[in-house]
Amino acid sequence: MSRIFLTAAAVMALCLAAAPASAGDVSCRLSFDMSGWSVLYKTASGTGHVRCSNGQSMAVSISAKGGGLTVGKSEIRGGRGDFSPVRDIHELLGTYVAAEAHAGAVKSSKAQAMTKGDVSLALAGTGEGWDLGVAFGAFTIKAR
């Protein structure tokens, strides 16, 4: 499992380094819980909260949909995500393009990097369930 977190950390560092920061840019973090299932088609949904270094905060709903060679059922509690620097919290809303590889049984770990235009998001979390496969698709964040 530590291999997944090392890979996630490396991907997160690359994503955050690729986005140019300028004066006024703020860092934001997503905390979330979600659950879902997959049998060729993957779907998951949940809720979360985004907090930024400039004091902005927003309750959000999240969903993930996609397809690929995947099967499983999972639940993530206490997940976290780090965004590349933005000027305003509203830039974080929308649909991110995602690709992932995952494997787990009972206690599962997941790491994923995705982009939406100039904004990058790196997710990490642990949970329960079982899953196996490769999936691709969309991760959407909406204000609640």
C-alpha positions as CSV (number, residue, x, y, z in Angstrom):
1,M,0.0,0.0,0.0
2,S,2.9,2.4,0.6
3,R,3.8,2.1,-3.1
4,I,0.4,3.6,-4.0
5,F,1.0,6.5,-1.6
6,L,4.5,7.1,-3.0
7,T,3.1,7.1,-6.5
8,A,0.3,9.5,-5.5
9,A,2.8,11.8,-3.9
10,A,5.0,11.9,-7.0
11,V,2.0,12.5,-9.2
12,M,0.7,15.3,-6.9
13,A,4.1,17.0,-6.9
14,L,4.3,16.9,-10.7
15,C,0.7,18.3,-11.0
16,L,1.4,21.1,-8.5
17,A,4.7,21.9,-10.0
18,A,3.3,22.2,-13.5
19,A,0.8,24.9,-12.5
20,P,2.4,28.4,-12.4
21,A,1.8,30.2,-9.2
22,S,1.5,34.0,-9.0
23,A,0.8,36.5,-6.3
24,G,-2.8,36.2,-5.2
25,D,-3.0,32.4,-6.0
26,V,-4.4,30.4,-3.1
27,S,-4.0,26.7,-2.2
28,C,-7.2,24.7,-1.6
29,R,-7.8,21.2,-0.1
30,L,-10.8,18.9,-0.5
31,S,-11.9,16.5,2.3
32,F,-14.5,13.9,1.2
33,D,-16.4,10.7,1.8
34,M,-17.7,8.6,-1.1
35,S,-18.9,5.2,-2.1
36,G,-19.6,3.4,-5.3
37,W,-19.5,0.2,-7.4
38,S,-18.2,-0.9,-10.8
39,V,-19.0,-3.7,-13.3
40,L,-17.4,-2.4,-16.5
41,Y,-19.1,0.9,-15.8
42,K,-17.9,2.7,-12.7
43,T,-20.0,5.1,-10.5
44,A,-19.4,6.7,-7.1
45,S,-20.8,9.7,-5.3
46,G,-20.4,11.5,-2.0
47,T,-20.0,14.8,-0.2
48,G,-17.1,16.9,0.8
49,H,-15.8,20.3,1.8
50,V,-13.2,22.6,0.1
51,R,-11.2,24.9,2.3
52,C,-8.7,27.5,0.8
53,S,-5.8,29.4,2.3
54,N,-7.5,32.7,1.7
55,G,-10.4,31.7,4.0
56,Q,-12.9,30.7,1.3
57,S,-14.8,27.5,2.1
58,M,-17.6,25.5,0.3
59,A,-19.6,22.4,0.9
60,V,-19.6,20.2,-2.3
61,S,-21.1,17.1,-3.8
62,I,-18.8,14.9,-5.8
63,S,-19.4,12.1,-8.3
64,A,-17.2,9.9,-10.4
65,K,-18.4,8.1,-13.6
66,G,-16.5,6.2,-16.2
67,G,-15.8,2.9,-17.9
68,G,-13.0,0.4,-18.4
69,L,-12.0,-3.0,-17.3
70,T,-13.1,-2.8,-13.7
71,V,-15.2,-4.6,-11.1
72,G,-15.7,-3.9,-7.4
73,K,-17.4,-2.1,-4.6
74,S,-15.7,0.5,-2.4
75,E,-16.2,3.2,0.3
76,I,-13.8,5.9,1.1
77,R,-14.0,7.8,4.4
78,G,-11.7,10.7,5.2
79,G,-10.4,11.1,1.7
80,R,-8.3,14.1,0.8
81,G,-7.5,16.1,-2.3
82,D,-5.0,18.9,-3.1
83,F,-5.6,21.4,-5.9
84,S,-3.1,23.3,-7.9
85,P,-3.1,27.1,-7.0
86,V,-6.2,29.0,-8.1
87,R,-7.4,32.6,-7.7
88,D,-10.9,31.8,-6.5
89,I,-12.6,28.7,-5.0
90,H,-15.2,28.7,-7.8
91,E,-12.5,27.7,-10.3
92,L,-12.5,24.3,-8.6
93,L,-16.0,23.4,-9.6
94,G,-16.6,21.4,-12.7
95,T,-15.6,18.1,-14.3
96,Y,-12.0,16.7,-14.1
97,V,-10.6,14.1,-16.5
98,A,-9.4,11.1,-14.6
99,A,-7.5,7.8,-15.1
100,E,-6.7,5.3,-12.5
101,A,-5.4,1.8,-11.6
102,H,-6.6,0.2,-8.5
103,A,-6.5,-3.0,-6.5
104,G,-7.7,-3.8,-3.1
105,A,-9.5,-6.1,-0.7
106,V,-11.2,-5.3,2.6
107,K,-8.9,-2.3,3.4
108,S,-8.4,-0.5,0.1
109,S,-6.2,2.4,-0.9
110,K,-6.7,4.7,-3.9
111,A,-4.6,7.5,-5.4
112,Q,-5.7,9.5,-8.5
113,A,-4.5,12.6,-10.4
114,M,-6.8,14.5,-12.7
115,T,-7.1,17.8,-14.5
116,K,-9.7,20.4,-15.6
117,G,-8.0,22.9,-17.9
118,D,-5.3,24.6,-15.8
119,V,-6.5,23.2,-12.5
120,S,-5.0,19.9,-11.3
121,L,-6.4,17.7,-8.5
122,A,-4.6,14.9,-6.7
123,L,-6.8,12.6,-4.6
124,A,-5.8,10.0,-2.0
125,G,-7.8,8.0,0.4
126,T,-8.3,4.6,2.1
127,G,-11.5,2.7,2.7
128,E,-13.2,-0.6,2.7
129,G,-14.4,-2.9,0.0
130,W,-12.9,-4.7,-2.9
131,D,-12.0,-3.6,-6.4
132,L,-9.7,-4.6,-9.3
133,G,-9.1,-3.0,-12.7
134,V,-8.3,0.1,-14.7
135,A,-10.9,2.8,-15.1
136,F,-11.1,6.2,-16.8
137,G,-13.7,8.9,-16.8
138,A,-14.9,12.0,-15.1
139,F,-14.8,13.4,-11.5
140,T,-17.3,16.2,-11.0
141,I,-17.4,18.7,-8.1
142,K,-20.5,20.8,-7.6
143,A,-21.5,23.3,-4.9
144,R,-24.1,22.0,-2.4
